Amino acid sequence: MIDCKGMQGPKAAPGEDDPAAGPEQPALDRSVQGRLGSHLRAMYDELMQQPIPDRFVNLLAELERGTDEPSADA
């Protein structure tokens, strides 16, 4: 779970760290961006370690063959 302690809201002067951010766009502190990025990378890495379900493997095989008929186990 993501720990939100120490995270700050939008800055008083948006765009100080990001010149592309306009007054209507919220800006996050660089440390908050880094923490979010780290958590997202960790979650993605964990997801990529999961096996692909057999039904997806079968669907991909059917698509590669170019068949319109679903397999018998679908």
GIJOSUL-V40840 format. One record per backbone hydrogen bond with DSSP energy under -0.5 kcal/mol. CO is the residue of the C=O (numbers start at 1). NH is the residue of the N-H. E is the energy in kcal/mol with one decimal. If there is no record, write none. Layout:
BEGIN
co->CO nh->NH e->E
co->CO nh->NH e->E
END
This chain:
BEGIN
co->2 nh->4 e->-0.6
co->4 nh->7 e->-1.7
co->12 nh->14 e->-0.5
co->13 nh->16 e->-1.1
co->17 nh->19 e->-0.5
co->18 nh->21 e->-1.5
co->22 nh->25 e->-1.4
co->27 nh->11 e->-0.7
co->29 nh->33 e->-2.4
co->30 nh->34 e->-2.4
co->31 nh->35 e->-2.2
co->32 nh->36 e->-2.7
co->33 nh->37 e->-2.6
co->34 nh->38 e->-2.4
co->35 nh->39 e->-2.4
co->36 nh->40 e->-2.7
co->37 nh->41 e->-2.5
co->38 nh->42 e->-2.3
co->39 nh->43 e->-2.4
co->40 nh->44 e->-2.5
co->41 nh->45 e->-2.8
co->42 nh->46 e->-2.1
co->43 nh->47 e->-2.1
co->44 nh->48 e->-2.4
co->45 nh->49 e->-0.7
co->46 nh->49 e->-0.8
co->47 nh->50 e->-1.4
co->53 nh->56 e->-1.0
co->53 nh->57 e->-1.8
co->54 nh->58 e->-2.8
co->55 nh->59 e->-1.9
co->56 nh->60 e->-2.6
co->57 nh->61 e->-2.2
co->58 nh->62 e->-2.3
co->59 nh->63 e->-2.3
co->60 nh->64 e->-2.2
co->61 nh->65 e->-1.9
co->62 nh->66 e->-1.4
co->62 nh->67 e->-1.7
co->71 nh->74 e->-1.3
END
